[in-house]
Amino acid sequence: MSWKIKITKSTENFLKKNNLAEKDINELIKSSICFFKGEDINIDIKKLKGNWLGFYRIKKGKIRIIVQFDFDGKVVNIKKIEWRGKVY
């Protein structure tokens, strides 16, 4: 079973507004999954606390991606993509 990536409408709007390819974001998500499998991947990922408990932050340049992984169901929920400082 392969992983399913779900994105919110606000995430779609951010990608369109800033002319970013969903394909590039999906590659980051795939890299993060490989990271959790134990592969040696160079990715900046951090487990979040507080209001974002259960979520992870993926950092790529000035963009921050807030995701939630369901390892049992093999689903990745991208909750938010935003510029640094506006995402949290």
N, C-alpha and C positions, 0 to 999 in steps of 0.2 A: 504494500500500500504506500503510495507516495503522499507527500505532505500537501495539504491544501492551504492556500494563503488567502485570507479574507481581509479586505480593506474597507474602511468607512468612507462615506461620501465626502467628508471633509478632507480625507487623505487624497482621494481622487481629485478634488478641487485644487488642493495644494500642488499636486504634480502637474496638472494642466496649467495652472496660473504661472508656475515657475519653469515651465517647459522642461520638466524632468521626466525621464523614461521610467515607466513602471518596471521594465525589464531590469534596470540597474538596481532598483530597490529589491526586486525578487532575488537577484544575485547576492545581495547582502544578507537576506534572510536565509538563503541556502548555505552561505558561509557560516552563519551563526548556528545553524543546525549541525553542520559538520564539527563546529567548535564543541558543542555539547556531546557529540559522539566521541570526543577525545582526540580528534585530529588536531595537528599543529597548524592552526590557522591564525593569521595576523588580523584580528578584528577587535575593535574596541567595544566591548559589551559589558554592561554593569547591571546587577540586580538592584531594583529600586526599593525604597522604603516609604513609610508614611502613607499618603493617599494613593500612591501607586504600588502598594504592596502586591506582589505576584506578577509584576511587569518587569521588563528589561528595557534598558536604553541602549540603542546602537548608535554610535557616533561615527559620522563620516564627514570630515571637513566641518562646515558650519551647520550641517543638517543633523537633527536628532530624530530618531525613530523610536517610538514607544510601542513595544510589542508584548504579547502574551503568548506563551507556548503551551499547548495542550499535548503533552508527550504521549498520552494514552490514545487520543483520537487522531493524532498527527495533524493538528490544525494550528496555524499561526494566525493570530488576530493582530493586525496592525491597527492600533487605536489612534495614533496621531503621528504626523510628520510635520515638523516645523523648524524654523531657524533657531539657532542657539539663543537662549534667553526667553523665548516665547513659548516653549513647549511645555514647561512644567506648570 
